[in-house]
């Protein structure tokens, strides 16, 4: 297993470019199945999850060429409707192949998804929407078998604005007969990016980014070229790295509107944030003040994917912060590891109380999930002495394209072994 060795105490300064969005590129890759033609996708990050999904596409019959952050997918061959089990068990996002395969072939067999252990993430809402569109679904022996003679457009009211369910239904509805309307849809920027990609290949979708998404089914598609949006979670992580080290960092290739919730909380801590057209500067010249309450919510609220990184910042802040995790019930696995470094944190159910300490100290810690692993790296940047973060390849590489290189560019003392 790869590990990071971090010598803390270095102030981050300089500028760095933010990669394409992991949470955007994965559904876009699934969507390449639908057109049966060529899809050219730019700004694709080199991530473990991206490699896994490219491998899945190749396995079922697509041709893929990935070079210099541009991916070309040709899906004009006949495709295998059985999705291999192992990569699906390792990567939860692979479940979005379900909607794309139904749109293309009218059938798919896929195992239940895996991914980070951050609490139950049932796919009931996905299956509810697909059933309502006319899909017959059998769940047995760890597999989900889906088949339909014809998908039909319907109105679907989601019990919760699930990003994955919204994406799966959008993908399936691209070829459905009639009009599909998703009510209480997820509003995340990644939904808008998926809409733009699908419309680029000939789909007719409106409303992404609002609570109502409308999809008019079509029969013909075309080649498409698309550039993936910047990753708002990577940007937020780097902003948190600047805050925890008292740094002065410029992030290039960002969409500042996507970062409002993080910018707002970091401004509360005393950071000075200046927004430009496609970049953002964050200056943190003093020890951060505690942000009183940080409550995770669906977009445009504070992202659950930023909770762990913000908690790392609050471990050394002046005062006490209260975290309320409303999205996933087991997303505090990084707490025990932060406490090994001297953090003062008490967890009660979905609430965590963080009392800032004067300093963290280096320790050997283990990443238990993607964002929790990133939080441990941030803590190591600020800690006194040396921190060793294990499980880098298993978790951190899933969502960060060579994170150490970006931090080194900003002046951090970090290397991978």
N, C-alpha and C positions, 0 to 999 in steps of 0.2 A: 504494500500500500504506500502511495506517495504521502509525504508529510511536508508541512511548512515549518521552517526554522525561522523565528522572528525575534530580532533584538529590538526591543521597544525603546521609546523615548525620542524618536526622530519626527520633527514637524514636517508635515507634507506640504510641498510647495510646487507650483508649476501647472502645466496644462496637460490634459489627457482626452483622448477620443472615446466616446461611449459606443459600444457595439450595437448591432441589430438585436431586436427583442426576441428572447427565447420564447416567451409566451405568445408572441405573434407568429413567429416563423413555423412553429409546429403545426397549428391548424392550417396555415398556408400550404405547407408540404402535403398534408392530408388532402387538401383541395385539388392538388395537381392530378389526382386520380380521375377527377370528374370529366375534364375536357377531352381526354383521350388524344391529346396533342402535345405540343411543346410548351413548357413553362420555364421562363428564365427569371430567376429570383436573385436580386442583388442585396448586399449588406447582410449576408447570412453569417451568424457567428459560428465559430468552430467550437462546438460544445459536445459533450458526451451524448446528451439527449438528441441533438441533431444527427449525430453519426448513427445512433440507434434507429431513428426513424428513416433515415436514408437506407440503412440496411434492410429495414422492413419493406420499403418500397421496391428495392431491388429483388427481394425474395418473392414478392407477389407478381413480378413481371415488368416493373418499370426500369428504364435505363436512366442512370443518374451520373452526371459529371459535376464534381465539386472542386473548384479551383479559385483561389484568390477571392474568397468570400462571395463568389457567384456560383449558384447551383442551377444546372439545367436538368430538367426532368422531362422525359418522353414517356408518356403513358398510353401510346397508341397500340400496344400489344394487348392481347387478351390477358386478363388478370386473374390470379388465383384468389378465390374468395375465402380461403382458410388462412387466417392471420397466425403466424407462428407464435407459440405460447411464451417462450423464454423472454424475448424482448418486451412483450406486453406486460409480463409480471414485474419487470424491472422499471417500467416507465408508464406512469399513469396516463400521460398525454396521448398515448397510443389509442386510447378509447375513441378518439375523434375519427379514427379510420372507419368506424362503424357507419356514421352518417354518409361519409364520402363513398364507401363501397355500396351502400344501398342506392345512392343516387346513380352510380355508374352501372351496377350489375343487378340490383334488386335482391341481393342476398349477401350474407357475410357470417362467418363463424369466428368468434374471437373469445379469448379467455378473459377472466376478470382482471382488471388492471392492478398494478402494484404502485411503486414509487416511494416517496419519503413517508416515514411513519409519523404522521402528525395528527393522527386521530381518524375516526371513520369519515370516509368521503363517498357515501353511497351514490350509485349511478341511477337510482330510481327515477329521478327527474328526466334523465336522458331517455330511459326506456318508456316512460309515460308519454313523452312527446312523440317518439317514433311509433308507438302502438296507435296513438290517436291518428296518425297519418296512414294507417293501414298495414303496418308491419306486424307479422306474426312472430312472436319471440318465445323461444323455449330456453329456459335456464336449467342446465343439468350438467353434472360432473365437472363443475368449474368452468364451463363454457357458456357463452351466450350465442345462440343460433337465431339469426334474423332472416326473414324472407318476406317478400311482398310481390304480388302480381303487378300492382301499380300504386305508387305513392300518390296520395291525394292531398290537396291543400286544405287546411283546416285552421281554426283559431285555437291557439294553445296558450293557456294561462299557467305560467310557472309559479309554483308555490314559493320558490326562492330564486333570486336572480343569479342562477348558476352560470358561470362563464362557459364551462364545458358543455352543459346542456344547450345553451343558446347556440354555440358553435355547431354542435352535432345536428341540431334541428335545421339551422341555416344550410348546412352542407346537404342534408337529405332533401330539403325543400327546393333546391335549385332545379331539379328535374321533375318535381311533383306536378300533377295535373291540377291547375287552378292556382289559387293564392293562399299562401300560408301566412298567418299573422301570429307573432310571438308577443304576448303581453307579459309585463314584468320581466322583460329581457335584461340581461347584464349590460352595463353601459361602458365597460372598460374600453380603453383605446384600441386594444387588440381586436375587439369585435369590429371596430370601424376599419381596421387594416384588412381583416378578412373580407369584409364587404367590398372594399376597394379592389382586392385581388380577384374575387369572384366576378364582380362587374366587369373587370378588365378582360375576363375570358368569355363574357357574353351573358352572365346572369343578370337578373333584374331584381335588385335588392335596395330597399330604402329604409331609413330610420335607425341604422346602427349608431350607437352612442346615446340613444334615447331608450325609454322603457318599452317602446313598441317598434318591432322590426317586421317589415312586410317583404315577403319573397314571392315573386311571380314565377312559376315554373317555366322553363324553356327547354327546347329539344336540341338546339345546336349551339356549339361552343367554338372558340377559336384559340389560336396561340396567344400567350400572354407574357408580358414583361412587367416586373414589379420590383420595387425597392422596399424592404422591410423597415418599419419604424424603429427608432432608437429604443433601447431597453431602459424603461423608467426605473426598474428595480436595481439594475447595475448602477445607474446614475445616482439613485438614492443611497446605495451602499457607499459609493465614492464620496458623496456629500457627508455621510456619517463618518467616514474615515478622516475627512478634513476636520470635522467638529471634534472628534475624540483626541486628535493630535494637536489641536490649536492651529490648524493649517490655513493656507491661502491657495485655493485650487480653482482652476478654470476647467469646466467640462465642455467639450465641443461635441457637436452632433447630438443635441438634446431637443426635445419639445417641452418648453418650460411649462406649458399648461398641464402637462401630464404629471408634473412634480409639485403641484400646489400644496398638497397635504403634507409632504415631507418638508418643503420649504417653510411652511407655516410653523411646524413644530420646531424646526431648527432655529428659526427666527426667535421663537420663545426662549430658546436657550442662550441667546445673545449673539448668534452668528449673524453676519451681515451678508445678505444675498442680493446680488445684482443680476437681473435678467437681460439678455440680449436676444437677437433674432433667433440664432440657432446655438446659443451657448449660455453658460451660467457661471458666475463667479461666487464662491463662498469663502468668506474670511471669518476666522474664529480666533481672535487674538487673546482670549482669556478662557479660563476654566468655565465650562458650560454651566448654566443654571438649569435646575430641574424643570422639565415640562410637567405640569401638574397631573394631567390625565391624558393618556394615549389609548384610544379605543379603536380597535380595528373594525372596519366596515367595508361593504362593497363599494367600488368606485362610484363617485369621486371621494369617498371617505378614505381614511388612512388604511393603506394596504396591509393585509396580514403578512404579505411577503416582506414587509419592512419592519415588522414588530421586533424581531430578534436584534437586528442591527441597531435600531433606536434604543433598545434596552442596553446594549453594550455602551452606548454613549452615556446613558443615564447612570451607569454604575459609578462614574467618576464626577457626576454633576453635583453642584451645591444644592442640597435639599432632597426632597422625596418625590418620587414619581409613582403614579398608579397606572398599571397597564390592565386593560380589559380586552381579552381576546374573544370576539363574538363569532368568528368564522370557523376556526378549528379548535376542538376541545383539548387536544394534546400537543399544543405548540409551545411548550415551555421546556423542552428537553435540553435546551442550551443552558438553562438556569443552573443546574448542578455543576456544569463545567465552568461557568463564569464564577461560581462560588469558590471553586478550586483556586481561582486567581485573586481571591480576596473580596469579591463582590458581596454586598449585603442585600439579599433578595428573599422575600417570603411569598410563597404561592398558596393560594386558596382557591381551588377550582379553576375558574377562568380568569381570576384576578391575580396579579403579581404586584407586590409593593417593593420598590427599589429605593434604598437609601444610599445616596452617593457616598463614596469613601474617598479618602485623600489620595490613594493610589492603588492600582492593581499590581500584582507581582506575577512574574512569568511562571508558567507551570506546563506540564504535559497534559493536553486536553484532546478530546476526540469529537469530531463532527458527527452528529447523529442524524442530520438532515441538511438540505442545501442551504437554507437561509441561516439556520443556527450555526452552521460551519463558517459562514461569512462573518457572523457576529463574533465568533472566537478569534478570527483573524484581526478584526478591528480592535478587540480587547488587547490582543498581543502587540499591536502597534503602539498602544499607550502604556503598556505594562513596564514595570521596572525589571530589567533582566531579560532572560530568554524564554520564549514560549514555543512549544512544539504542538502543532495542530495535526492530528492524524486523520485519516480517511478523506484526504483531499480528492483523490481521483474518484472515489465512490460517490461523494456528495457534492463538493464545491465545484468540480469540473462540469457537473451537469448544467450549471446555470451561469458560469463565469468563464469567459474565454481568456485563459492565461492571466488570471487576476494578479499574480505576483509581478508580471511585467509592467502592468499599469502602476502598481504601488511602487516598484523600484524606480520607474520614471519620475515619480513624485518625491523620491528621496527616502523611501522606506528601506530598512535593512531586513530583507526577507528573501529566502531562497528555498527551492524545492529539492528534496532528496528522495 
